Amino acid sequence: MGLPRQRNCPQVGDIICTERENSGATYDNIADAKQRATHGDIVTEVRSGSLRVIGGNVSQNVDAKEDIVTLPDGRLSLQGKQAGYFAIVRCRGQAAVQPAPTPSAPTQPAPTSPSPSPSSKKLTPAQFVAAFGGAARASQTKHGVPALVTMGQAALESGWGAHAPRFNFFGIKAKGTDPESSRQLLQTKEVLSDPNHKFPKVLSKTQRPDGKFNYVVCDWFRAFPDAAAGFDAHGEFLVRNKRYANAFKVANDPYAFAAEVARAGYATDPTYERILTSVMRTIAAAGGP
């Protein structure tokens, strides 16, 4: 269920920057003293082969554009009228204000520490515990999944927080019909027996010696507003799937719970239980739940 790290591919919320009026603005000269006209648009949706963006000063108005072309690997096309794009701006720091829940939303336990925005930085075990321990404990209270197991799976699958686009630590899939705010199109790999499996975009497909097919594709994954929501979805997933019922019979023992989850086929790696247990012990030694 893990996700690969995405580089140079616009994501929802990014600002894509281009020169304007043939100003010649580039990434290398934008910081010098010369005045150069530029323009930025905010990405509101990532589609197969294109972006939907919104920006100001578009025909003296704030307006949306639907035709920003992307390459098969998700990067911006720099051909034709898009040749002037020179930067993608992405916030990697902690948001100053967390969105308030709507009145109709069910009340959920809040983490004891703020959830930082996902970034490309790999955290130390102690930093990971400090950042996400509260979210794991909240999921344990609501769903019964031991917080140490949730923390271990999150650390293992995200590379200690380095690969969690829009707080999707667990590679939870989405549907193309889900609301735009709750899905994102990401590149990933799949091994399938079906030679004609449908994806939003297939980048490559090669047959393996065992008759199965290695796919490199763009597929829909869930997007979350914060770590607490991502961890909550993970707990809900384990509770909802009856294949993990035996794990909840030993929920008082995180290591036994992890073993049952592995035996139920959570991951295809035959060494998954051993690796997950090792990560959990590292988290526990760092003061984890």
Beta strands, then each sheet from edge to edge (+ up, - down):
strand 1: 15-19
strand 2: 38-47
strand 3: 50-55
strand 4: 63-69
strand 5: 85-89
strand 6: 183-192
strand 7: 201-207
strand 8: 213-222
sheet 1: 4+ 3- 2+ 1- 5+
sheet 2: 6+ 8- 7+
end
